[in-house]
């Protein structure tokens, strides 16, 4: 017994067929060493030493990864590794029990000390029959382990893959990063496989204090474990004379075992992409994808992307630059890819997305149209991407976008991209903000290191007047090191909606330290100044916003800021200034549909019906399939023109086409910060003209109840004045007084010469 106790003191324990040595950090099964990763062993030892006690997940992660942030799925992965090792396939567990919403507990029924040497000596007298049994037992073990090894090579639909850099031993720079990108395209055709995204790789490397771009096999192994991935896949290319040798090796992230190792030799440089496609196909089959799925989703790399290595090199570099430096810096590289191969469909559609990001809508539409024409030369996943962007940026057909992206999500359930798109305009425009936020949350669950879904969680909540959850989403993004210009603009809007001037100043100062959002923040500040009636200061800030945009080469943004100023002037009753600003916006950039829409609206308000009519006719002709145009912009413009012609009944009828989407967020709201709830505003004006005062009051009250959509648009403050007028005319003087006083409180520092201010004071005096 003293020998047994001595072993226990040294940290040696037996349970069932296993022996765990905590001091030497070894685990044996049936006397044979078990291959186990260091972190999985750490988890086992911690659970074992606290056997019978529930250990919270936070405690496990804190002790197994001290001083380092890791995701919860990393812990779950290591527990899964242990369960596979113990051959546990269901409940109840013999070893590791999951306690829902809390953690884990080691529950082996008996933990006994090893037998003493004396007992082992007694047992030795009975060992002779094993000379017959051992060979049979060994054969059985070989069969069992072979079966388990084959199973271990197979991935599940929850496993993820880390794609390591291709080692380029040829000396030819065209292969730098290019083959890794090509392999990613090949593997992403599979609905079964899921690669860890570039954004997540970069973030995890930062947490590992490894800022370098080269993902070596050693680094990949640790990254694999931190992200809870199953396989690290690395490639290589070398030259032998004039021929090339490609290698592909897959390593189990937990054990370090080699799951696949292949080499292929090709005679010509032009054959490299084809060979890579063949290797990717064999890998997909080896790790468990069905032949049927492979046959359905398998387009050769030269067709799915490009046959030009140089074009693929430029495309690869473009995405790398986009990830690290942003859209503006990536633009020339995407253009270069399309110049090297004019039939490179994904390069065209990616270029279109970049143009859209920097507010060059006409060039964006041109690029995605070209990609659409080439879509048959791509994989299924890329067809979905191209088709969705074609309808988003060229036709504007929101229903076609929705159908395409929903089919994409069904075909590729592990892809975050379709949920990201559904969290945006397809749900924002019709006002389905709950659905938009839910889709964004799905995208975050799949890929927690991509910024746009966090923004869409935030902005959809803001549209619903849920400002605390919106701020929470931005904070979650910031905690992961994600921040963009859009995040700053939304943070500024949220501070405005919460009436927090100090926070607005802090956000504005942060924005001015970045080159991209300087004109954006100036335009926002102009809107806020006008909202409080300080029109002279707003005019000065608007001029600054336009100048900053022009200095940055952002002509379309400059036109949008000028359009916003024109609408403001028109709503405040300054017709000459409104006409000048509207025409100035059209001179700056008349191709943008939102510029044209805003200019037409301001001109209609300013009484220039003929010019406004020309613009709306042109919009309707140019964008016949555009959902926003048909069911929002055109009805608003034609209804406003009907009011100019003293036809309020016709105006109400025309606005019926916009009813389904009027509480949504049109493109102009995202691009130019104007246009939200304009159908409601115009209908309220029509009801006033028809003397249907209670109905008019209800329309203006809608605007007041949707502050998260209107934000600092002038109709947000003027709706208070119109609400007061409608209530007064309806005979409800007490409520009318409150509405007038609310308006005058907001305009306590307003320019005294504003017509609306003088009218409000006069009308309130009549109610006293």
WOURZI-V690377 format. One record per pair of residues at least 24 apart in sequence whose C-alpha atoms are under 8 Angstrom apart, sorted by the first residue. I is the first residue (numbers start at 1). J is the second residue. Records with the same first field share a line. If there is no record, write none. Layout:
I: J ; J
This chain:
1: 116
3: 116 ; 117
4: 113 ; 114 ; 115 ; 116
5: 113
7: 113 ; 114
8: 113
12: 113 ; 114
13: 111 ; 112 ; 113 ; 114
14: 111 ; 112 ; 113 ; 114
15: 108 ; 110 ; 111 ; 112
16: 110 ; 111
35: 255
36: 254 ; 255
37: 254 ; 255 ; 256
39: 64 ; 78
40: 78 ; 79 ; 81 ; 82 ; 254
43: 78 ; 79
44: 82
47: 104 ; 105 ; 106
48: 106
50: 105 ; 106
51: 105 ; 106 ; 107 ; 108
52: 105 ; 106 ; 107
53: 105 ; 106
54: 99 ; 102 ; 103 ; 104 ; 105 ; 106
55: 102 ; 103 ; 104 ; 105
56: 102 ; 103 ; 104
57: 102 ; 103 ; 104
68: 207 ; 208
69: 207
70: 226 ; 227
71: 226 ; 227
73: 227 ; 228
74: 225 ; 226 ; 227 ; 228 ; 229
75: 228
76: 228
77: 228 ; 229
78: 228 ; 254
81: 254
153: 259 ; 286 ; 287 ; 288
154: 286 ; 287 ; 288
155: 230 ; 287 ; 288
156: 288
157: 192 ; 193
159: 193 ; 194 ; 229 ; 230
160: 193 ; 194 ; 195 ; 196 ; 228 ; 229 ; 230 ; 231
161: 193 ; 194 ; 195 ; 196 ; 224 ; 229 ; 230 ; 231 ; 232 ; 233
162: 195 ; 196 ; 220 ; 223 ; 224 ; 229 ; 231 ; 232 ; 233
163: 195 ; 196 ; 232 ; 233 ; 234
164: 215 ; 216 ; 217 ; 220 ; 232 ; 233 ; 234 ; 235
165: 214 ; 215 ; 216 ; 234 ; 235
166: 234 ; 235 ; 236 ; 237
167: 235 ; 236 ; 237
168: 236 ; 237 ; 238
169: 236 ; 237 ; 238 ; 239
170: 237 ; 238 ; 239
174: 309 ; 310 ; 313
175: 309 ; 313
176: 313
177: 313 ; 316 ; 317
178: 309 ; 312 ; 313 ; 316
179: 273 ; 276
180: 235
181: 316
182: 273 ; 276 ; 301 ; 305 ; 312
183: 276 ; 277 ; 280
185: 301 ; 304 ; 305
186: 277 ; 280 ; 298 ; 299 ; 300 ; 301
187: 280 ; 284
188: 381
189: 297 ; 298 ; 379 ; 380 ; 381
190: 293 ; 294 ; 297 ; 298 ; 412
191: 411 ; 412 ; 413 ; 414
192: 289 ; 412 ; 414
193: 414
194: 414 ; 415
197: 447
199: 323 ; 449 ; 450
200: 447 ; 448 ; 449 ; 450
203: 449 ; 480 ; 481
221: 253 ; 256
224: 253
225: 253 ; 254
229: 253
230: 254
242: 267 ; 268
243: 267 ; 268 ; 269
244: 268 ; 269 ; 272
246: 272 ; 275 ; 276
248: 279
260: 286
273: 301 ; 302 ; 307
274: 300 ; 301 ; 302
276: 301
277: 301
297: 379 ; 380
298: 379
299: 378 ; 379
303: 377 ; 378 ; 379
304: 377 ; 378 ; 379 ; 382
305: 344 ; 345 ; 346 ; 377 ; 378
306: 341 ; 343 ; 344
308: 340 ; 341
310: 337 ; 340
311: 336 ; 337 ; 338 ; 340 ; 341
312: 337
313: 337
315: 347
327: 354 ; 357 ; 358
328: 354 ; 358
330: 354
331: 355
343: 374
344: 371 ; 374
345: 370 ; 371 ; 372 ; 374 ; 375 ; 377 ; 378
346: 371 ; 378 ; 382 ; 386
347: 371
349: 386 ; 389
353: 389
356: 393
358: 554
359: 554 ; 556 ; 557 ; 671
360: 556 ; 592
361: 393 ; 591 ; 592
362: 591 ; 592
364: 393 ; 394
365: 390 ; 393 ; 394
366: 394
368: 393 ; 394
369: 394
381: 408 ; 412
384: 408
395: 623 ; 625 ; 626
396: 623 ; 625 ; 626 ; 627 ; 628
397: 625 ; 626 ; 627 ; 628
398: 425 ; 426 ; 626 ; 627 ; 628
399: 426 ; 627
401: 426
402: 426
414: 446
415: 443 ; 446
416: 442 ; 443 ; 444 ; 446 ; 447
417: 443
419: 443
420: 452 ; 453
423: 453 ; 456 ; 457
424: 456
425: 665 ; 667
428: 460 ; 664 ; 665 ; 666
429: 628 ; 661 ; 664 ; 665 ; 666 ; 667
430: 660 ; 661 ; 662 ; 663 ; 664 ; 665
431: 661 ; 662 ; 663 ; 664 ; 665
432: 664
433: 460 ; 461 ; 463 ; 464
434: 460 ; 461
436: 460
437: 461
449: 480 ; 482
450: 482
451: 477 ; 482 ; 483 ; 484
455: 486 ; 487
459: 490
462: 494 ; 708 ; 709
463: 706 ; 707 ; 708 ; 709
464: 706 ; 708 ; 709
465: 706 ; 707 ; 708
467: 494 ; 498
485: 511 ; 516 ; 517
489: 520 ; 521
493: 711
496: 528 ; 711 ; 712
497: 707 ; 708 ; 711
518: 545 ; 548
519: 544 ; 545 ; 546 ; 547 ; 548 ; 549
520: 545
521: 545
523: 561
527: 712 ; 713 ; 714
528: 712
530: 568 ; 714
531: 712 ; 713 ; 714 ; 716 ; 717
532: 717 ; 746 ; 747 ; 748 ; 749 ; 750
533: 746 ; 747 ; 749 ; 750 ; 751 ; 754
534: 749 ; 750 ; 751
535: 750 ; 751
536: 751
539: 565
555: 588 ; 589
556: 588 ; 589 ; 592
557: 672
558: 585 ; 588
559: 584 ; 585 ; 586 ; 588 ; 589 ; 595
560: 585 ; 594 ; 595 ; 671 ; 672
561: 672
563: 595 ; 598 ; 599 ; 672
564: 598 ; 672 ; 673 ; 674
566: 599 ; 602
567: 598 ; 599 ; 601 ; 602
568: 713 ; 714
570: 602 ; 603 ; 605 ; 606
571: 602 ; 605 ; 714 ; 715
572: 754 ; 755 ; 756
573: 606 ; 755 ; 756
574: 606
575: 605 ; 606 ; 607
576: 606
578: 602 ; 603 ; 606
579: 603 ; 606 ; 608
593: 619
594: 667 ; 668 ; 671 ; 672
597: 633 ; 637
598: 674 ; 675
600: 637
601: 637 ; 640
604: 637 ; 640 ; 641 ; 644
605: 640
607: 644
609: 641 ; 644
613: 638 ; 641
628: 666 ; 667
630: 657
631: 657 ; 658 ; 661
632: 657 ; 658 ; 661 ; 662 ; 666 ; 679
635: 679
636: 678 ; 679 ; 682
639: 682
640: 682
643: 686
648: 686 ; 687 ; 689 ; 690
649: 686 ; 690
651: 683 ; 686
652: 683 ; 686 ; 687
655: 679 ; 683
664: 709
665: 709
673: 713
674: 710 ; 713
675: 713
676: 709 ; 710 ; 713
677: 703 ; 709 ; 710
681: 715 ; 719
688: 726
693: 726 ; 727 ; 729 ; 730
694: 726 ; 727 ; 730
696: 723 ; 726
697: 722 ; 723 ; 724 ; 726 ; 727
717: 743 ; 746
718: 743
721: 760
728: 767
733: 767
737: 764 ; 767
740: 764
